[in-house]
């Protein structure tokens, strides 16, 4: 399995007809990139062979976002696993076969699934955790939260508090927050 090979813990996923979402924690530097490269190569080979075609499948490079777990992780679980419901493919996430919802909410065993520490904190037993997890899905991800998650993912930005984002930018020396719209203001010469 690629996730194990590249030291990536996979917590949540959904395979849609035109895109994929993964919620993962790398355990080594560069692990996510290596995993995505491996998946891309092997899946494209499989798909092209199965459908007697050639060429690329992806529109572009994958996008990754750093997430402040305490504030947003469980929202991202919901965002990911509710994708088929928002797309009107199913009425309940349990009805969709190509997601991690059965693992997280129903206790289905899956080799590629690794429970996150915050999922484990939902209860003291697996059945308590699953019940608590199902309760989270009584409310959809919508409004400003949905917009913020989509904007963050599409831009490859960090999802977290202002303080979290500032800390990450200081540590990495890279901008991971949206820049201000429009042209930069010109400095007045004195």
LUMDO-496170 format. One line per field, with one value per residue (C-alpha): residue in three letters; z negated, y negated, x. Coordinates in steps of 0.05 Angstrom, whole numbers, plus 32768, in hexadecimal, padded with zeros to 4 digits. Layout:
<sites>
residuo c(ALA; ...)
w c(Z; ...)
v c(Y; ...)
u c(X; ...)
</sites>
This chain:
<sites>
residuo c(UNK; UNK; UNK; UNK; UNK; UNK; UNK; UNK; UNK; UNK; UNK; UNK; UNK; UNK; UNK; UNK; UNK; UNK; UNK; UNK; UNK; UNK; UNK; UNK; UNK; UNK; UNK; UNK; UNK; UNK; UNK; UNK; UNK; UNK; UNK; UNK; UNK; UNK; UNK; UNK; UNK; UNK; UNK; UNK; UNK; UNK; UNK; UNK; UNK; UNK; UNK; UNK; UNK; UNK; UNK; UNK; UNK; UNK; UNK; UNK; UNK; UNK; UNK; UNK; UNK; UNK; UNK; UNK; UNK; UNK; UNK; UNK; UNK; UNK; UNK; UNK; UNK; UNK; UNK; UNK; UNK; UNK; UNK; UNK; UNK; UNK; UNK; UNK; UNK; UNK; UNK; UNK; UNK; UNK; UNK; UNK; UNK; UNK; UNK; UNK; UNK; UNK; UNK; UNK; UNK; UNK; UNK; UNK; UNK; UNK; UNK; UNK; UNK; UNK; UNK; UNK; UNK; UNK; UNK; UNK; UNK; UNK; UNK; UNK; UNK; UNK; UNK; UNK; UNK; UNK; UNK; UNK; UNK; UNK; UNK; UNK; UNK; UNK; UNK; UNK; UNK; UNK; UNK; UNK; UNK; UNK; UNK; UNK; UNK; UNK; UNK; UNK; UNK; UNK; UNK; UNK; UNK; UNK; UNK; UNK; UNK; UNK; UNK; UNK; UNK; UNK; UNK; UNK; UNK; UNK; UNK; UNK; UNK; UNK; UNK; UNK; UNK; UNK; UNK; UNK; UNK; UNK; UNK; UNK; UNK; UNK; UNK; UNK; UNK; UNK)
w c(8000; 8014; 7FD5; 7FAA; 7FDA; 7FDA; 7F90; 7F96; 7F66; 7F8C; 7F60; 7F91; 7FDC; 8011; 805A; 8085; 80CF; 80DF; 80A2; 8062; 801C; 7FE9; 7FA1; 7F90; 7F60; 7F7C; 7F4E; 7F78; 7F9F; 7FE7; 7FD8; 7FF4; 8036; 803E; 802E; 8060; 8096; 808A; 808A; 80C9; 80EF; 80DB; 80E3; 8127; 813F; 8125; 8141; 8185; 818A; 8174; 81A4; 81DD; 81DE; 81D4; 81B7; 8176; 814A; 811B; 812A; 8102; 80C7; 8085; 8051; 8007; 7FCC; 7F86; 7F51; 7F09; 7EEE; 7EAF; 7ED4; 7F17; 7F1B; 7F0A; 7F38; 7F70; 7F62; 7F6D; 7FA9; 7FCB; 7FBA; 7FC9; 8010; 8030; 8008; 8020; 8067; 8061; 806D; 802C; 7FF2; 7FBB; 7FBB; 7FA4; 7FE9; 800E; 8016; 802B; 7FEA; 7FA5; 7F83; 7F78; 7F54; 7F29; 7F19; 7F20; 7F0B; 7F4E; 7F4E; 7F86; 7F8C; 7FA5; 7F6D; 7F31; 7EFB; 7EE9; 7EA0; 7EA1; 7EBC; 7E84; 7E51; 7E65; 7E33; 7E08; 7E33; 7E7E; 7E79; 7E52; 7E85; 7EBF; 7E9E; 7E90; 7ED7; 7EF3; 7EC9; 7EEB; 7F2E; 7F17; 7F2D; 7F72; 7F81; 7FA1; 7FA3; 7F91; 7F79; 7FBB; 7FE1; 7FB6; 7FBF; 800A; 8011; 7FE7; 800E; 8052; 8040; 801D; 7FDF; 7F95; 7F70; 7F29; 7EFC; 7F0C; 7ED6; 7EF3; 7F39; 7F20; 7EFB; 7F37; 7F65; 7F34; 7F2F; 7F79; 7F96; 7FC7; 7FD0; 7FC1; 7FB8; 7FEF; 8008; 800B; 804B; 807D; 808D; 8057; 803F; 8058; 8023; 8023; 802C; 7FF9)
v c(8000; 7FBC; 7F96; 7FC7; 7FC9; 7F7D; 7F74; 7F50; 7F5A; 7F56; 7F3F; 7F2D; 7F30; 7F2D; 7F42; 7F19; 7F1F; 7EE2; 7ED9; 7EF8; 7EDC; 7EF9; 7EE6; 7F00; 7EF7; 7F00; 7F23; 7F10; 7ED3; 7ED4; 7F10; 7EF1; 7EDE; 7F23; 7F44; 7F19; 7F25; 7F70; 7F70; 7F46; 7F74; 7FB5; 7F9D; 7F7D; 7FBE; 7FE7; 7FB7; 7FB1; 7FFC; 8009; 7FD7; 7FE1; 7F99; 7F72; 7F30; 7F0C; 7F0D; 7ED3; 7E8A; 7E74; 7E7E; 7E93; 7E5D; 7E65; 7E3B; 7E3A; 7E3F; 7E28; 7E6A; 7E51; 7E1F; 7E3E; 7E88; 7EA3; 7E6F; 7E8A; 7ED1; 7EB9; 7E8F; 7ECA; 7F01; 7ED5; 7EC7; 7EFC; 7EE0; 7E98; 7EB3; 7ED4; 7F19; 7F35; 7F1D; 7F38; 7F3F; 7F88; 7F97; 7F84; 7FBD; 7F94; 7F6E; 7F78; 7F6C; 7FB6; 7FBB; 7F7D; 7F82; 7FCB; 7FF0; 8010; 802A; 800F; 801A; 7FD4; 7FB0; 7F93; 7F72; 7F2C; 7F1B; 7EE9; 7F1F; 7F4C; 7F15; 7F18; 7F50; 7F85; 7FC0; 7FC9; 7FCD; 7F8B; 7F6B; 7F83; 7F6A; 7F26; 7F24; 7F32; 7EF9; 7EC9; 7ED9; 7EC1; 7E7C; 7E6E; 7E45; 7E07; 7DBC; 7D97; 7DD7; 7DFA; 7DBD; 7DB8; 7E02; 7DFF; 7DBF; 7DDD; 7E1E; 7DFD; 7DCD; 7E00; 7DD3; 7DE3; 7DED; 7DD3; 7D97; 7D58; 7D6A; 7DAF; 7D94; 7D5F; 7D94; 7DC1; 7D87; 7D73; 7DBB; 7DC9; 7D85; 7D91; 7D6F; 7D9F; 7D6C; 7D48; 7D09; 7CC9; 7CC0; 7C8B; 7C68; 7C5A; 7C12; 7BE9; 7BCD; 7B82; 7B66; 7B33)
u c(8000; 801C; 8008; 802E; 8069; 806F; 8060; 801E; 7FE4; 7FA2; 7F68; 7F31; 7F25; 7EF0; 7EF8; 7EC9; 7EBC; 7EE8; 7F15; 7F31; 7F38; 7F69; 7F74; 7FB9; 7FF3; 8039; 806B; 80A7; 80BE; 80A3; 8076; 8036; 8057; 8075; 8032; 800C; 8041; 803C; 7FF0; 7FEE; 801D; 7FFD; 7FB6; 7FC2; 7FE2; 7FA7; 7F73; 7F93; 7F9B; 7F53; 7F35; 7F66; 7F7E; 7FBE; 7FD2; 7FC9; 7F8B; 7F97; 7F88; 7FC4; 7FF0; 7FD0; 7FC4; 7FD5; 7FC1; 7FDE; 7FA7; 7FA3; 7F87; 7F66; 7F3B; 7F2D; 7F3E; 7EF9; 7ED9; 7F05; 7EF0; 7EA8; 7EB9; 7EDB; 7EA9; 7E6D; 7E85; 7E57; 7E1B; 7E2A; 7E30; 7DEB; 7E08; 7DEE; 7DC2; 7DEF; 7E3B; 7E33; 7E15; 7E54; 7E86; 7EC2; 7ECF; 7EEC; 7EA8; 7E9C; 7EDF; 7ED6; 7E8C; 7E7A; 7EBA; 7EC8; 7F10; 7F3C; 7F87; 7F96; 7F70; 7F93; 7F68; 7F80; 7F8C; 7F52; 7F23; 7F3B; 7F2B; 7EE1; 7ED6; 7EF7; 7EE1; 7EDB; 7E8F; 7E8D; 7EBB; 7E90; 7E51; 7E71; 7E8A; 7E45; 7E2A; 7E5A; 7E38; 7DF4; 7E0B; 7E28; 7E65; 7E48; 7E49; 7E89; 7EAC; 7E9F; 7EB9; 7EF7; 7F08; 7EFE; 7F27; 7F5F; 7F61; 7F5E; 7F95; 7FC2; 7FBF; 7FC1; 7F80; 7F83; 7F81; 7FA8; 7FDA; 7FE5; 7FEF; 8020; 8048; 804C; 8060; 8097; 80B1; 80B0; 80BE; 8085; 8043; 8009; 7FD2; 7FAC; 7FCC; 7FA4; 7F7C; 7F8E; 7FCE; 8000; 8000; 803A; 8068; 806D; 80B2; 80C7)
</sites>
